[in-house]
Amino acid sequence: MNKKYQRREVIKLMGLSGFSLLLPSCNLSNPSETANSPLLNEDSIESKPQLKKEEIFDYFKSENVSYLKKEDPQYPKNNISFNLRIQQEPQIIALCENTMGVQEAVKYALENKLQINVKSGGHSFEGFSSNTGGIQINLSLMNKMHWENESTLIAQPACLLKELYDETLPKKRILPAGSCGTVGLAGLTLGGGYGFFSRKYGLSCDHLLEATMIDGEGRMVKTKDDPKLLWALKGGGNGNFGIVTELKFKTQPAPKGFTRHRFKAYKLDSNRAKDILATWFRTSSLLPNHAFSAFVLNGKTLTILLTHYEKTDSEIESMVKELDKVCDKTSRGGERDLAKSLKTYYGVQEPIYFKNSSAGYYQNFQEIENYIVEILEKVIGGKGLIYQINTLGGNIEDPEKESQSCYPHRKFGFLSELQAYWDEGRNPEKIISGFDEIQEIFYNKGIRRQYRNYPNLKFKEWESAYWGEDNYKELQKVKMTYDPNNRIFHPQSIKPLNSV
Ligand SMILES: Cc1cc2nc3c(=O)[nH]c(=O)nc-3n(C[C@H](O)[C@H](O)[C@H](O)COP(=O)(O)OP(=O)(O)OC[C@H]3O[C@@H](n4cnc5c(N)ncnc54)[C@H](O)[C@@H]3O)c2cc1C
């Protein structure tokens, strides 16, 4: 990152927010020498005939895929992940043009026994879309969209959210999704996907009608032939069964305008922060479904965001009044153009150093009331931490949606997240240890459910934390159907049955 960001600036730039291994470089002149992946048994690797130097680039280009190696000038640009904390070095980046290209690249990886990871927008908190020594299936060229009819959108996986909004809003349609402009549509949808519009319409994954996938065996499959696969992709599809190459969504009518109110409180101590938090929980749990709110504690400074896109109901008025009483500054907004408003939440566009993770789902304030002061003290006292809680609930809770997807947290009206950002060259060890201490407190107090799209390598029992035990078992069955040999792999990918 060339530009230095102040923490206050970062949280603004991150919009709603969200929000390894460095092995010695490989000698890529001979694929057989570096084909071992952390996943595979090296003994099983067959040796391949060595390619002559002049053959390499021919061999590594086809009509539908460019196979980039470290020496290729295009490699560095395609290897960057949004999170600069994570440095990885795949042996090959397969830059795919289309579904056929993805199929070819998967077959190439299978033949060469390479670990397969898939990258769409590259925003994974923990680097799950790449690896060191294996193949990264890079979908960044697959970012086209077209309409099947006036409400059904067919999108390629690497459409970014800003491209999605640019496509849908002029047609007065919207797909409920996140706020950050450079997040990839596939990664977001396959892990759930929430944002300003989810309480009214549901999650991004609830809008997925069909998908096409190249599975871990290199076969092209379509969810219309297997409803169970569609169920699994709605919240459990990130880097687990195969590479999703096309997504068909139903869209919703876009609201005409968008209104935002903001409240600030400064120089907080933990008791005052707790009192404001209690007010926030009480008032936000009464909000109509077209409203959304976020409580964002950044050190000693609190920002509360309240947005809505229909008329100002009495519950919104009463939240504004109550927050106005307990906060130091209130900025009431008027209705603005939707597209312009959403752009103000697109956040940082270029990669940055950060550590973010889910910090648990809550049903209400009572669940955390007895010990939240301890957490708030750590955020207020420990330099560099941001603790954010967002409202969920509303139509996310719809039982029909629950039965149609493996996203299991619908009864939880609140999702929290921890964030830390730093500049290049800074040692983040202290911030991250404060971060881990907070996670440990939540875990010990029984906050065990976590959002799949905000992963943390340190989560214990991550399988049940992301999906619940019953859904995880079902997802393992789906894994057995589409990737029984565990070719699509990252540290928290679904394991085939009977594997450790
Ligand atoms: C700045 C920021 C803001 C965010 N804001 C929000 C928000 O408002 N709402 C929200 O819900 N989430 C938000 N997130 C979290 C975001 O949803 C996840 O990070 C998401 O997984 C990113 O998707 P991606 O395609 O950009 O990432 P990638 O790193 O490309 O992929 C993420 C995961 O999905 C898998 N994957 C990607 N493409 C495919 C595919 N085609 N087939 C199968 N698996 C695939 C990858 O293997 C990886 O495991 C935010 C994250 C960041 C960093």
The ligand as an SDF file (V2000), in Angstrom:
LIG
                    3D

 53 58  0  0  0  0  0  0  0  0999 V2000
  -13.3670   -5.2660    2.3600 C   0  0  0  0  0  0  0  0  0  0  0  0
  -14.3410   -6.3790    2.5070 C   0  0  0  0  0  0  0  0  0  0  0  0
  -15.6930   -6.0770    2.5980 C   0  0  0  0  0  0  0  0  0  0  0  0
  -16.6320   -7.0980    2.7290 C   0  0  0  0  0  0  0  0  0  0  0  0
  -17.9640   -6.7860    2.8320 N   0  0  0  0  0  0  0  0  0  0  0  0
  -18.8810   -7.7790    2.9510 C   0  0  0  0  0  0  0  0  0  0  0  0
  -20.2740   -7.4930    3.0590 C   0  0  0  0  0  0  0  0  0  0  0  0
  -20.6940   -6.3300    3.0510 O   0  0  0  0  0  0  0  0  0  0  0  0
  -21.1270   -8.5340    3.1490 N   0  0  0  0  0  0  0  0  0  0  0  0
  -20.7080   -9.8360    3.1620 C   0  0  0  0  0  0  0  0  0  0  0  0
  -21.5430  -10.7440    3.2440 O   0  0  0  0  0  0  0  0  0  0  0  0
  -19.3970  -10.1350    3.0820 N   0  0  0  0  0  0  0  0  0  0  0  0
  -18.4900   -9.1440    2.9780 C   0  0  0  0  0  0  0  0  0  0  0  0
  -17.1480   -9.4560    2.9060 N   0  0  0  0  0  0  0  0  0  0  0  0
  -16.7270  -10.8550    2.9840 C   0  0  0  0  0  0  0  0  0  0  0  0
  -16.7970  -11.4720    1.5920 C   0  0  0  0  0  0  0  0  0  0  0  0
  -18.1300  -11.8750    1.3530 O   0  0  0  0  0  0  0  0  0  0  0  0
  -15.8890  -12.6990    1.5080 C   0  0  0  0  0  0  0  0  0  0  0  0
  -14.5680  -12.3020    1.7370 O   0  0  0  0  0  0  0  0  0  0  0  0
  -16.0280  -13.3750    0.1460 C   0  0  0  0  0  0  0  0  0  0  0  0
  -15.7260  -14.7390    0.2850 O   0  0  0  0  0  0  0  0  0  0  0  0
  -15.1370  -12.7360   -0.8910 C   0  0  0  0  0  0  0  0  0  0  0  0
  -15.3850  -13.2710   -2.1600 O   0  0  0  0  0  0  0  0  0  0  0  0
  -14.3080  -13.0280   -3.3170 P   0  0  0  0  0  0  0  0  0  0  0  0
  -14.8160  -13.7020   -4.5190 O   0  0  0  0  0  0  0  0  0  0  0  0
  -13.9710  -11.5870   -3.3770 O   0  0  0  0  0  0  0  0  0  0  0  0
  -13.0430  -13.7240   -2.6940 O   0  0  0  0  0  0  0  0  0  0  0  0
  -12.0980  -14.9250   -3.1180 P   0  0  0  0  0  0  0  0  0  0  0  0
  -10.9160  -14.7430   -2.2200 O   0  0  0  0  0  0  0  0  0  0  0  0
  -11.8740  -14.9880   -4.5520 O   0  0  0  0  0  0  0  0  0  0  0  0
  -12.9200  -16.1950   -2.6780 O   0  0  0  0  0  0  0  0  0  0  0  0
  -13.3890  -16.3620   -1.3540 C   0  0  0  0  0  0  0  0  0  0  0  0
  -13.7110  -17.8340   -1.1080 C   0  0  0  0  0  0  0  0  0  0  0  0
  -14.6720  -18.2790   -2.0420 O   0  0  0  0  0  0  0  0  0  0  0  0
  -14.1440  -19.3140   -2.8610 C   0  0  0  0  0  0  0  0  0  0  0  0
  -14.5620  -19.0720   -4.2450 N   0  0  0  0  0  0  0  0  0  0  0  0
  -14.3630  -17.9390   -4.9580 C   0  0  0  0  0  0  0  0  0  0  0  0
  -14.8770  -18.0800   -6.1790 N   0  0  0  0  0  0  0  0  0  0  0  0
  -15.4070  -19.3250   -6.2490 C   0  0  0  0  0  0  0  0  0  0  0  0
  -16.0480  -20.0480   -7.2760 C   0  0  0  0  0  0  0  0  0  0  0  0
  -16.2720  -19.4960   -8.4610 N   0  0  0  0  0  0  0  0  0  0  0  0
  -16.4490  -21.3220   -7.0340 N   0  0  0  0  0  0  0  0  0  0  0  0
  -16.2370  -21.8870   -5.8130 C   0  0  0  0  0  0  0  0  0  0  0  0
  -15.6190  -21.2400   -4.8010 N   0  0  0  0  0  0  0  0  0  0  0  0
  -15.2110  -19.9650   -5.0200 C   0  0  0  0  0  0  0  0  0  0  0  0
  -12.6530  -19.2280   -2.6930 C   0  0  0  0  0  0  0  0  0  0  0  0
  -12.0500  -20.4680   -2.9040 O   0  0  0  0  0  0  0  0  0  0  0  0
  -12.5290  -18.7490   -1.2620 C   0  0  0  0  0  0  0  0  0  0  0  0
  -12.6490  -19.8350   -0.3830 O   0  0  0  0  0  0  0  0  0  0  0  0
  -16.2000   -8.4430    2.7750 C   0  0  0  0  0  0  0  0  0  0  0  0
  -14.8360   -8.7350    2.6700 C   0  0  0  0  0  0  0  0  0  0  0  0
  -13.9110   -7.7180    2.5430 C   0  0  0  0  0  0  0  0  0  0  0  0
  -12.4540   -8.0530    2.4610 C   0  0  0  0  0  0  0  0  0  0  0  0
  1  2  1  0
  2  3  1  0
  2 52  2  0
  3  4  2  0
  4  5  1  0
  4 50  1  0
  5  6  2  0
  6  7  1  0
  6 13  1  0
  7  8  2  0
  7  9  1  0
  9 10  1  0
 10 11  2  0
 10 12  1  0
 12 13  2  0
 13 14  1  0
 14 15  1  0
 14 50  1  0
 15 16  1  0
 16 17  1  0
 16 18  1  0
 18 19  1  0
 18 20  1  0
 20 21  1  0
 20 22  1  0
 22 23  1  0
 23 24  1  0
 24 25  2  0
 24 26  1  0
 24 27  1  0
 27 28  1  0
 28 29  2  0
 28 30  1  0
 28 31  1  0
 31 32  1  0
 32 33  1  0
 33 34  1  0
 33 48  1  0
 34 35  1  0
 35 36  1  0
 35 46  1  0
 36 37  1  0
 36 45  1  0
 37 38  2  0
 38 39  1  0
 39 40  1  0
 39 45  2  0
 40 41  1  0
 40 42  2  0
 42 43  1  0
 43 44  2  0
 44 45  1  0
 46 47  1  0
 46 48  1  0
 48 49  1  0
 50 51  2  0
 51 52  1  0
 52 53  1  0
M  END
$$$$
